[in-house]
Amino acid sequence: MIIIGFSTKTSKILPRILCKHFKHCAPIIKVGENFLMYQFIKHNDIKAIPITSYGLKLLKGAGWKFIKTNLKPAKYPKPYNAVTCVCFTKKFIGIHAPFIQTPDALYRKLKRPKGRFIT
């Protein structure tokens, strides 16, 4: 199971201009009782941040939205050729959709009731 987190806030300038509602996304996997969030910083710089369920509640209170999927992470969870957080998240969960370039489009794709995704 992978949880995808979407945020409306970012410190980067380009997503503030190009993205409508959601500005950032990050995949989260469950490791034991805690979670591990893969945060895309920049090209070839991905940080794995340990987080608890209480931390997820704090993020939800800060405006993050979460979608649970029944997908499994890719064999190599750090695709180094990812240029954006959306590209990294798509490679992490194994979606091959070249027209999904913003967090809003990825959110709509994952919220779609058809297919193999669970909301």
N, C-alpha and C positions, 0 to 999 in steps of 0.2 A: 504494500500500500504506500502510495506517495501522496503527500499533501502539497498543494501548490498555493503559496501565499501571494496575494496581490496588494500592493500599497498605492495610495494616492499621492504619496510624497516622495521626493527624491532631491538629491543635492546636485544632480547633473542638469545642465542647461538644455541640451537637445531634447530629452524626453519631456521637459516642461513645455516645450514649444510644439512638438509633434504629437504627443499622446493626449487624448481627450480626458479620460477619467483616471484610469490606472496608469501609473508612471513606472512601476517596477514590479517584478515578479521573482520568486525564489522557490525552488523545490525543497521540501522537507521530508525526511524519512525517519521512521521510528527505529531507534536503536535501544533495545532493552526497555526500560521504563521511560527513558528520555527521548528527545528528538535531536536531529542533526540538520541544521539549515545550511544549504549551500548558497552563499552570498556571492553574486557576481560583482566584482569590483571594476575590473577592466579586462582587456584582452590578455589572456594568459595569467590572470590573477583571480582565483576563486578561493574563497575562504570557507571552511567548514566550521560553523558556529554551533556549539552545543547549547540546547535550549530545553527547558522543562515545560510541562503542561501549564504551569503558572505563567511562564514567559509567553506562551501562546495566547493566554487570556489577556495579558498586558498588551500584546501586539493587536489583538482583536479590539481592545478598548481604544487603541491609538489609531484605528481606522483601517486595519488590514482585513481583507476578506480571504477566506480559506475554502478550497475545494478539495475534497477527498476523491482520489481515483483508485481504481483497482489495478493500476499498472505497476510493474516492477521496474526499478532503476536499471539503467544500462550497465553493461559490464564494467565500463570505465566511466565513473561518475564525474570526471573532470575533462570534458572535451576542450582541448586547447585551441581549437580553431573557431570557437564561438566569439562573436563580435559584440553581441548585446545580451542582456539578461533573458530576453525572449528566445533567442537562438540557443543559449545554454540550456534553458528549461526544456525546449523542444527536444534537444538532443538527449537530455537527461531522461526524459520519459518516453522517447522513441517515436515522436510524432514527426512525420515527413510532410510538412505543409509549407511550401515556399511563399505563399501569399500571407501567411500569418507573420507580421512583423512588429506588432505593438502588443503590449499587455492586454489592452481591451479586446483585440481580436482573439488572443489566446483564451481569455476569460469566456468569451462567447462560444468558442469551440468546445471548451470543457463543460460549460453549462448546458449545452445542447442535450436534450433528453434521449436522442437516438445514439446508438453506438455502444462502445464498451466502457463508457465513463459513468461513474456513480457520483451524484451530487450530494 
